[in-house]
Amino acid sequence: MDAVGVGNDISAFTGKSPSIWLRKNSDDVHAMGRSTIADWSRPKAAMISLVRNEELEGIIQSMSELELHWNHKYQYPWIFFNDRPFDVEFKVWSAACDQAKCYYEVVPHEHWSTPDWVDNNLFMNSLEYLGIIGVGKGWMPSYRNMCRWNSGFFYKHPRLLDFDFYWRVEPDCHFFCDVDYGQDVFRFMRDNKMKYGFNMNILDDARSFASLWSRTRSFIDRYPHLLHPQADLNWLLDFHHGGDYNNCQFFSNFEIGDLNFFRGHENEMYFDWLDKSGGFFYERFGDAPIHTLSVAMFVPKDQIHFFRDIGYQHDINR
């Protein structure tokens, strides 16, 4: 996947009030040990990671760097998700990385399995075909489950019901410098009514979601009233090729978001529409394009923030 720049003009994704907020909130007053603000004013937020026991070394790297550069001041909790129970080694070593509370959760079976209505023959054919043509991880059933969970189930987990915001952190990430973003990124999101924050845009293999745009257009035709009045899909469309989806997408391996947006009626309707199409199994629908299209349809641009000054890398994307 290739990183795609969004240019120097970020006004489309950042209004005036966030800039004013940053100037007024750059004194670190909310850091743990310094804050005189009542705890009830603290955002209900957490870092979340979908990770397996064998990825312990990678998640320790990500945790250590984010703790060093930011969370040691705020001690927001970490919530780890796995399709299997975490072992003792994972719990002991990950908990030792920081002073914040850690939670270890198992994804419900019904959120990590093939639904009964999926045609198994078509599913197996898809796995074989996408593997033959070289679509990344297209032959892996577990990758389909992961994409589906990240698209429409993560925010439904009982552990997250008491939280309003999340920062998604993958194993093997690098955070290169101190996060000096008005200090508390979650407070920034809440106070400025931001719904979604991203760090970069990418292009992925469009062969993995060949029908995604046509199904999205059908959704729009069926439910035009669900689109936000200030919705803007133009930046996602290639008008030189009939107005098709241009494959640009937020890199969802880094996202800071409002859980209540994802729980909302519009996003839920859109996910259910795509899910019932079978695209996670007959193709390889990914959470990155789905989150991107959902945000573009249901969130005004001034509630989407480009965290361009958080130095971040995951694999080749930076």
Secondary structure, 3 states (H helix, E strand, C coil): CEEECCCCCCCCCCCHHHHHHHHHCCCCCCCCCCCCCCHHHCCCEEEEEECCHHHHHHHHHHHHHHHHHHHCCCCCCEEEEECCCCCHHHHHHHHCCCCCCEEEEECCHHHCCCCCCCCHHHHHHHHHHHHHCCCCCCCCHHHHHHHHHHHHCHHHCHHHHHCCEEEECCCCEEECCCCCCCCCHHHHHHHCCCCEEECCEEECCHHHHCCHHHHHHHHHHHCHHHCCCCCCCHHHEEHHHCCEECCEEECCCCEEEEHHHHHCHHHHHHHHHHHHCCHHHHCCCCHHHHHHHHHHHHCCHHHEEECCCCCEEECCEC
